[in-house]
Amino acid sequence: MTEFNLKEISNLFKNLCCSQCRNDFTSDSVSIKEIEGDILICNLTCQICGKNFGDIVLNFNQKSDIHNALEIIEGPPPITADDVIDAHRFIKKMK
């Protein structure tokens, strides 16, 4: 496989949109850079506003006809000033 078809792109990215212009991603938004088995390293760029989201890694089972839509996974909360102070105190005690 060297490219996604329109159905696969619309299904994988149906829950996601560009964070800058809120438009949907198209098949042209994803360009495959490297394939290693079922792992695809791709570049994701909004074709409407041009925002480049950088490289994405997809575990894409090429033998399957069904691919679930991607979902946003929230990360940990941002580091606070108190976290920095606590880390400083911890490192200072280690000396």
N, C-alpha and C positions, 0 to 999 in steps of 0.2 A: 504494500500500500504506500503510495507516495503522496496522496492528498485525501482530505476528508470530502465526503459528498455533502450536499446542502442539507439533507435530512439529518445526518449525524451532527453537524454543527448546530442546527436549530434545536435539536434535542439536548445536546450537551450544555449549551449556553442559554437555554430558555429561561432560567432563573437569574441570569446575570445580565448586566448592562454596563455600559461605559460610566464610570464614576464622574466623568467630567461633563458629558453632554446627554447622558441618560438614553442614548440610542442603543439598539440591539446590535450584537456582534453578527457579522456575516461570515460566510466561508472565506472571504478574502481577508478577514481579520486575523486568521490563524495561518502562520507559515511554519511548516515543519523544517527544523534545522537538522535534526538527527533522530534516527530510529535505532533502538537497541532492543530487539524482541518486541514486547508489548509496551515498552517505555518510549514515549515520544517527547522529545525536547522541541518546543515550539516557541515562536514569538507571537505575542498577542498585541495587536495595534487596532485601535478604533479607526474604521475607514471613513467615518463622518468628520470627527474633529482632529484626528491624527495623534491622539494620546497613545504613547507607547507604554504598555504595561510590563515590558521586559519579557524575559523567558519564563515559560510555564512548563511544568512537567506533568504529563498525562500518562496514567497507567491504562492503556487502551487495548482491551482484549479484541484483537482483530478477527478472531474466529466467531465472536458473538454477534448476533443480530440486534440484541437489545442493549442499549447503553443508557444508564440513568443520568438524569440531569445533574450538573455540578451544583454544589451549594457553597455558600460563604461560611467559613468556619471562623468564629470570633476568637481572637487571641487573648492573652492575658491583659489586664488593665495596664495603662501606661505607668512608668516608674514615677513616683512622687518625690518631692524634696526630702521627705522623711526617710524614704528608702535610701537615698544617696547619703544622708547623714548616718543612718544605721550602718551602711556598708563602710563608710569612712571609719567609724568607731571600731567596727569589727577588724578591719585591716590594721588599724593603729594598735589594737591589742595583740595582734599576731606578731608584731615586731619584737 
